[in-house]
């Protein structure tokens, strides 16, 4: 039966083949076994985006992804992913990272062309790197439809920098840097002779090790700093690699400025949300919802059982009409939302019962474009 016939099997078999390839790579690189996993796909069913579900149903021990099947009755001209190996393995990469390392993504839009929140950029960028590493080439491609009416949505080469800003909030920049760390070993070709060659196994093992550090909630700058501090890559070699790859030195900031910033109990921290200025303060166009300049992320350590209170004081009315509408979120180390406050007032606050450990505080623009200074404080009782 041909693939374009109703119920044709080739797409489903190609998904299965790609997932098997990814599973075997994980076993080879990490000697790790993964929990049960499934992929949901059907022609004309899912037509918005492909995504990682996480555990479904809750507490069932099985994890899955959902892949684009195209618009109903138009799968030959709309976006389908059953033959896009990089997309299939990107979503599978989310599963691998989630189960074996950490999760720093609170979600949000991450289409290209602008810097996004660092944790989101890290999770999306390393999932793309994983897919390319499994395939053994620095390409990341997403096709739409098929010839003669098909087109390409994404066509990236991680060895050749494309357009758009770079830095800790760049999803593509994250993929490029991870590729440069790995290439030259483990069967990955090295086109630019960047001087670092950890192989995919070396990169992934370091991710796993960092993910087991107390309070782990990394981004690309955290990861690069970790490699330096652990003497896996020297500072000089890391800088050389970034220069060769045309990446900014902001990828390796001082340890005190790596993601997420520290929020000490009863010690206010000041910050700025700016999702209006164009170009944005960090470069590139602003992105009000999930942009690098629209979100500030902090980690607070709770030393004892109690109730944690977080307060946000906004310089301004806090109203959307005045572009000073900021929101406050409290999350756990898996980026799960524990509490939020989204009023249009000059102050926001959240509080929850807390066990000893680390928690994530995020200050976000209200989503419509805001520019406001703020002060955030955490307290335990």
C-alpha positions in Angstrom: 0.0 0.0 0.0 1.5 3.4 -0.9 2.1 6.0 1.8 -0.4 8.4 0.2 -3.2 5.9 0.3 -5.7 6.2 3.1 -4.1 4.4 6.0 -0.8 4.1 4.3 1.8 2.7 6.8 5.1 4.4 5.8 4.7 7.4 8.1 4.0 5.3 11.1 6.9 3.0 10.4 9.2 6.0 9.9 8.2 7.4 13.3 8.9 4.0 14.9 12.3 3.8 13.2 13.3 7.3 14.3 12.3 6.6 17.9 14.2 3.3 17.9 17.2 5.1 16.6 17.0 7.7 19.4 16.5 5.0 22.1 19.6 3.1 20.9 21.6 6.2 20.9 20.6 7.0 24.5 21.5 3.5 25.6 24.9 3.7 23.8 25.8 7.2 25.1 24.4 7.0 28.7 23.9 3.3 29.3 20.4 4.3 30.5 17.1 2.6 30.2 14.0 4.8 29.7 10.4 4.3 30.9 7.6 3.2 28.5 7.0 5.7 25.7 4.5 6.2 22.9 4.0 8.6 19.9 0.5 9.7 18.9 0.1 10.6 15.2 -2.6 10.4 12.6 -3.2 12.2 9.3 -5.4 15.2 9.6 -5.5 14.9 13.4 -2.9 17.2 15.0 -2.4 20.3 13.0 -1.1 23.0 15.3 2.3 21.8 16.6 4.2 18.7 17.6 4.9 18.5 21.3 6.0 16.4 24.3 3.1 15.3 26.5 5.0 14.3 29.5 3.5 11.5 31.6 0.0 10.4 30.3 -2.1 9.7 32.3 -0.7 11.1 35.4 1.2 8.6 37.6 0.8 6.0 34.9 4.6 5.7 34.3 4.2 6.1 30.5 5.3 9.2 28.5 4.5 10.4 25.1 4.7 12.8 22.2 2.1 14.0 19.7 3.2 14.7 16.2 1.7 16.8 13.4 -0.5 15.0 11.0 -1.5 18.0 8.8 -4.8 19.7 8.2 -7.7 17.4 7.6 -7.9 16.4 3.9 -4.8 18.5 3.2 -1.9 16.6 4.7 0.1 16.7 1.4 0.2 20.5 1.4 0.1 21.3 5.2 2.6 20.6 7.9 3.1 17.0 8.9 6.1 15.6 10.8 6.0 11.8 10.3 8.9 12.1 7.8 10.8 14.9 9.7 13.4 12.9 11.6 14.8 16.0 13.3 11.3 17.0 14.7 10.5 13.5 15.9 13.9 13.3 17.7 13.5 16.8 19.0 10.3 15.8 20.8 11.9 12.5 21.9 14.8 14.6 23.2 12.4 16.5 25.5 11.5 13.1 27.0 15.1 12.0 27.4 16.1 15.3 29.1 13.0 15.3 31.3 13.6 11.7 32.5 17.4 11.7 32.9 18.4 15.3 33.7 16.3 18.4 34.7 13.5 20.7 33.3 14.0 24.4 33.3 11.2 25.3 30.9 8.0 27.1 32.0 6.8 27.0 28.4 5.7 29.7 26.0 6.2 30.6 22.4 9.7 29.9 21.0 9.5 30.7 17.3 12.7 32.0 15.9 14.0 35.5 15.4 14.1 36.8 19.0 15.7 36.0 22.3 13.5 34.0 24.7 13.6 33.2 28.4 16.8 31.3 29.1 15.3 28.2 30.5 12.9 27.8 27.6 15.8 28.4 25.1 17.9 25.8 26.9 15.2 23.1 26.8 14.2 23.7 23.2 17.8 24.2 22.0 19.2 21.0 23.6 16.3 19.0 22.2 17.2 20.1 18.7 20.9 19.3 19.4 19.9 15.9 20.6 18.0 15.2 17.4 20.9 16.3 15.2 23.4 14.3 17.3 21.3 11.1 16.8 21.2 11.8 13.1 25.0 12.5 13.1 24.8 15.8 11.2 24.5 19.5 12.2 21.2 20.0 10.4 17.8 20.7 11.8 15.0 20.7 9.1 11.2 20.9 9.2 9.3 20.4 6.0 5.8 21.3 5.1 3.8 19.2 2.6 5.5 17.4 -0.2 6.7 18.0 -3.7 5.7 19.7 -5.9 3.8 22.0 -3.5 6.0 21.4 -0.4 8.2 23.9 1.4 10.7 24.2 4.2 9.8 25.8 7.5 13.2 25.5 9.2 16.5 24.6 7.5 19.4 25.2 10.0 23.0 24.2 9.9 24.5 24.4 13.5 28.0 24.8 12.0 27.0 27.9 10.0 25.4 30.7 12.0 22.2 32.0 10.6 20.3 35.2 11.3 18.9 36.4 14.5 20.5 37.5 17.9 22.7 35.1 19.9 23.2 34.8 23.6 21.8 32.8 26.6 18.3 33.4 25.3 18.9 32.1 21.8 17.4 28.7 21.1 19.4 28.3 17.9 22.5 29.6 19.6 22.1 27.0 22.3 21.9 24.2 19.7 24.9 25.6 17.9 27.1 25.8 21.0 26.1 22.3 22.1 27.0 21.0 18.7 30.4 22.7 18.9 31.0 21.1 22.2 30.3 17.6 20.8 31.5 17.6 17.3 34.8 16.1 16.4 34.2 13.0 18.4 31.6 10.2 18.7 31.0 10.2 14.9 30.0 13.8 14.7 31.7 15.8 11.9 33.5 19.0 12.8 33.5 21.6 10.0 34.9 24.6 11.8 37.7 23.1 13.9 36.5 24.8 17.1 38.9 22.9 19.3 36.5 21.2 21.7 35.3 17.6 21.0 33.4 16.0 23.9 31.2 13.8 21.6 27.5 13.5 22.2 28.1 11.1 25.1 30.3 13.6 26.9 27.9 16.4 26.5 24.9 14.3 27.6 26.7 12.9 30.6 27.6 16.4 31.8 23.9 17.3 31.5 22.9 14.4 33.6 25.6 15.2 36.2 24.5 18.8 36.4 20.9 17.8 36.6 21.7 15.9 39.8 23.3 18.9 41.5 21.3 20.5 44.4 18.9 23.1 43.0 19.6 22.3 39.4 17.6 24.5 37.1 20.1 25.2 34.3 20.4 27.2 31.0 23.2 27.3 28.5 25.3 29.7 30.5 24.9 27.5 33.6 26.0 24.5 31.6 29.0 26.1 30.1 30.1 27.4 33.5 29.6 23.9 34.9 31.9 22.4 32.3 34.5 25.0 33.1 34.3 24.6 36.9 34.5 20.8 36.6 37.6 21.0 34.4 35.8 19.3 31.5 36.6 22.2 29.2 39.1 24.9 30.1 38.1 28.6 30.1 40.5 29.3 27.3 39.2 26.5 25.1 35.6 27.5 25.8 36.3 31.1 24.8 38.1 29.9 21.6 35.1 27.7 20.7 32.7 30.6 21.1 34.9 32.9 19.0 35.1 30.3 16.2 31.4 29.8 16.3 30.7 33.5 16.3 28.9 33.3 19.7 29.0 36.1 22.3 31.0 35.9 25.5 27.7 36.5 27.4 27.3 32.7 27.1 29.9 32.3 30.0 29.1 35.1 32.5 30.6 35.2 36.0 29.3 32.4 38.2 27.3 34.9 40.3 25.3 36.0 37.2 24.5 32.6 35.7 20.9 31.4 35.3 18.8 31.5 37.5 19.8 34.5 39.7 19.9 33.9 43.4 17.1 35.3 45.6 18.2 35.2 49.2 15.5 35.1 51.8 14.5 38.6 53.2 16.9 40.2 50.7 15.1 42.3 48.1 16.4 42.1 44.5 15.7 44.8 41.9 15.1 44.1 38.3 13.6 45.5 35.0 11.1 44.0 32.7 11.2 45.5 29.2 9.2 43.9 26.4 8.5 47.2 24.6 11.8 48.7 23.5 12.7 47.7 20.0 15.4 46.5 19.6 15.0 44.9 23.0 17.8 45.7 25.6 19.4 42.3 25.0 19.2 42.7 21.2 16.6 41.8 18.6 12.9 42.4 18.6 10.9 42.3 21.8 8.7 39.3 22.7 6.1 40.2 25.3 5.1 36.8 26.5 8.3 34.6 26.7 11.0 37.0 25.7 14.4 37.2 27.4 13.6 40.8 28.5 10.0 40.0 29.5 10.9 37.4 32.2 13.3 37.4 35.2 14.0 34.1 36.8 15.3 33.6 40.4 16.1 30.6 42.6 15.4 30.7 46.4 16.4 28.2 48.9 14.1 27.3 51.8 16.1 25.9 54.7 13.2 24.5 56.7 9.6 23.5 56.5 7.3 26.5 56.6 5.2 28.8 54.4 7.1 30.8 51.8 5.8 34.2 50.9 7.0 36.1 47.8 6.3 39.8 47.2 6.6 41.8 44.0 6.6 45.6 44.3 6.2 47.4 40.9 7.4 50.9 40.1 4.2 52.2 38.6 0.5 51.5 38.6 0.8 47.8 37.6 -1.9 48.4 35.0 -1.7 47.2 31.4 -2.9 50.5 30.1 0.3 52.0 31.6 2.5 49.2 30.4 3.5 48.3 33.9 1.5 45.1 34.3 3.9 42.5 35.9 2.9 39.0 37.1 4.5 36.8 39.8 4.9 33.0 39.6 6.3 30.5 42.1 7.5 27.1 40.6 9.2 24.0 41.8 12.5 22.7 40.3 10.6 20.9 37.5 9.1 24.2 36.5 5.6 23.1 37.7 3.6 26.2 38.6 2.7 26.2 42.4 1.1 29.6 42.7 0.7 32.8 40.7 -0.6 36.4 41.0 -1.8 38.2 37.9 -3.6 41.3 39.0 -3.2 44.8 37.6 -2.0 46.4 40.8 1.3 47.9 41.9 2.0 44.8 44.0 1.7 41.0 43.6 2.2 38.3 46.2 2.0 34.5 46.4 2.4 32.0 49.3 2.5 28.3 49.6 3.4 25.6 52.2 7.0 24.6 51.4 9.3 21.7 52.2 13.0 22.4 52.6 14.7 22.8 49.2 14.9 25.1 46.2 12.1 27.0 44.5 11.9 29.1 41.3 10.4 32.7 41.3 9.6 34.3 38.0 8.6 37.9 37.3 6.9 38.2 34.0 5.4 41.0 31.9 1.7 40.8 31.6 2.0 39.7 28.0 0.9 42.8 26.1 4.2 44.7 26.3 5.4 46.3 29.5 8.4 48.2 30.9 8.7 48.5 34.6 11.3 48.4 37.4 10.5 46.1 40.3 11.6 44.6 43.6 11.1 41.0 44.5 11.4 39.6 48.1 11.0 36.1 49.6 10.3 35.3 53.2 9.7 32.1 55.2 7.5 31.6 58.3 
